[in-house]
Amino acid sequence: MAYELWQHFNLLKEANAGNALAQHELGIRYILGEGFPADTVKAAYWLKKAAEQHLPGACYNYGIMLNNGWGVKWNPFEAYDYFLIAAENSMPQAEYIIGLSYIDNLLIKRNWSLAFKWIKKSANDGFKPAVETLSELRKNVSFTKEDTSSADEDAPGQNHYAKNMNSSSTLSTSSGLVFIDFNTVSDTVSEVSDKILVEDILHEGNNILAKVLKLNSTNDTTFTLDSTGFSTLNKFAEEGSPEALTILGKFYEMGVHVPKDLLQAAVYYIRAIKLDSPRSPALLWKMIRSNSFYTLLKKDVDDNDPRAMFVWYGLFAIGFDNQLVEADAVNLLKKSASLQYIPALNELGLDYYTGKFVKQNKANAMNIWTEAERLGSAEAKLRIAIADIYGFSDRTNYLASLAEIDSAMANGSVLAQATLAYCYENGIGLEKSAAMAAKYYRFAAQRGSQFAYNQLKQMYNAIRPPGKEFLIN
């Protein structure tokens, strides 16, 4: 013990004397609670001291602290500056983060060529996540010019930091950043394979679903479902998981695990699209172009099938059908809702809530969702809780609403994920935290939520520095 105390004394002495390596080690020890009480504020203080001396590992780790708001105020722009120093010193984790920064158009202006350059350099330096992302870039993005200058200078695995990635010199290989790009997701993926659907399930927000479906990697492209798995899939769909809704749509379209039913497939695809699913539009568009679909749809509408009425309204609402005028589409939705078809009730409530296609009437929306909740709709129950959070319901029990949102988020709801971010951003029922808000907005944006992405962009713009490197048109 005396020896350890002597070591700690010397470490503090060296750190206070300005030794960057000692400062870095002291910061790491404060994070891990090794020899010193765990203290993120003190950790950030010492990591910053070392980072200011341009020690690459310290720059990277302090960037992580800034990016996640650990022991320091959330500031992704300052984090970027430190990540860049580490990347320019050939640290593969930092190279990867810089590459991602050129993709999502939040920190710096999107530049696919530079994104490719940095991610390829990170992959060549042996960082596995970069290898996987590079493969996705090659598959989903057409490069007319690949700026590969200096990208191949080091052979894979030869970089100094690549050899020491698992050492205590780095806090984590997770930067809190994700690949966000709506154009490449929706415009260039014409064939939605099972592998793509698996990749979507592995996003943050579907943890329980992935576990029940026994999906551990993107190579698990078979859905082996028992009764428990199918029940969980349905539960996630009803709570508002666009990934679960899309998978169920494909099951019904193909007749896998369930009898083939194109109308039911369309219901699931439309519900997923309304939650900003990036996959369902291509699947639905391809399906409805078959010669038999509209024949089936019109027959079922004539037979007063509420599903068919909901689907035809949905096709109009998302811009896939111009055979109906707005009034006729809304009448179909109202008739479907009058038959107590839950998806129609939820959608009609949303139209009244937002004022889309009908005159805005939030009280009417709440009444419709209350009826849907009475009929057993988990989505309606969640929408009422969300309305409470945004201050548009008569309830003011934020704790009860937050409990409902937490439950829905655990079951894959992207709406709940984005709402939790909003609560952190504005301090509603939770301690205000820009870092936590950014985290959950990112999770939801990665899953396709345009609302979450726009909110995240507003957060970045609110603290955007004046430097030209951060200017985004």
C-alpha positions, 0 to 999 in steps of 0.5 A: 500500500505504501508503494501504491501511495508513493506511485500516486504521489509521484503521478500527481507531482508529475502531472502538476509539473506539466508532464502530458503523459502523467496528466493523461494517465491521471485523467484515465485513473479518475475515470476508472477509479483506479487509485483515485476516487472516480470523478469525471470532472477531475478526469476531464480537467487532467485530460484537457491539460494533456490534450492542450499539449497535443498528446494524441491519446489525450486529444481523443479521450478529451474529445470523447468527454466533450462529445458525451458531456462527461465532466464537461459541457457538451461541445461537439465542435471543440471535440472535433478540434481535438479529434482532428489533432489525434487523427492527424497523428494517425490515431485510427479511432480519431480518423474514423470519427473525422470521417463520420463527421464528413457524412452527417452534415451536422458539424462540418459540411458533408464531403464524401471524398474526405469521408472516404479518405479518413475512413479508409485510412482508419480501416487501413490502420486496423480499426474494425468499425472503419472496415465495416463502414467503408464497405457500406460506403462503397455499397451505398455511395457512388464516388465519382472521385475518391480522394485517397491521397495518403490513405494507403501510406500505412499497411493494415495493422502497422499503425502504432495506435492500432497495436494498442487499441485495447490498452487503457490509453483510450476510453472507448472505441465508441464516439457517440457518433453514428452514420446519418445520411437520409439520401443514401438510405432512401435513394440508392437502396433499391433492393431491401434485402434481409441483411439490410433489415437485420442491420436495422434491427441491430440499431440502438432501440431494438435491443430486446427484439434483437435478443429474442430473434437471436440476431447478433450480427449482420450475417444473421439473415434468417429469422427463426421465430418461435411463438415468443419471438413472433409475439415480441415482434408484434409487441415492438410493432404496436409500440412503434418500431419501424423496423418491426413493422417493416419486417412484419410487412415483408412477412405478410407480403412473402407469406413467411411465418404467416399466410400471404396477405398483401393488404396486411403487408401494406398496412404494416408498410404504411405504418412504418413509413409514417414513422420515417422508416427508410426501408418500407417505401421501396418495399411498398412501392414495388409491391403495389405496382403488381397488377393484382394489388389495386384490384384487390384493394378496390374490391376490399374497399367495396366490401367495407374492409377497414384495412383497405380503407386505411391503406388507400388513404395511406397511399394517398397520404404518402404520395403513392396514389393520385387517384383520390382527391383529399376529401375522398381519402379523408372520408376513407380514413374516417370510415375506417376509424368509425369501424374501430380499426385501431391504425385508422383511429391513431392516424385520424388522431394524428391528423387532427393533432397536426392539422394535416388534411383536417382542421386542427383540433387537438382536443378531438385528437386526444378523444380519438386516441383515448378511444384507441387506447381503450381498444388496447392500442399501445401506440395511442397510449404512447401518443397521449403521453407524448402530448402530455410532454409537449404540453398539449394534453390536460394531464400534467403528470410528467412522471407517469408520462415519462414512465410510459415513454421509457417502457415504449422505448424499451420496446423499440418505439422511435417516437419514444426515443425522440421524445426522451431526447426532447425531455433531456433537451428541455429539462421536462421531468429530467435533469436538463442535459444537452449531451443526453438529448443529442445521444437519443436524437442521434439514435432516433435519427439513425433509424430514420427519424427526420424530426430527431435529425432536425432537432439535432441540427438545431442543437448544433446550430445553437452553439455553432462557432463562427469559423469557416470550417464549421459553416454549413449552407 
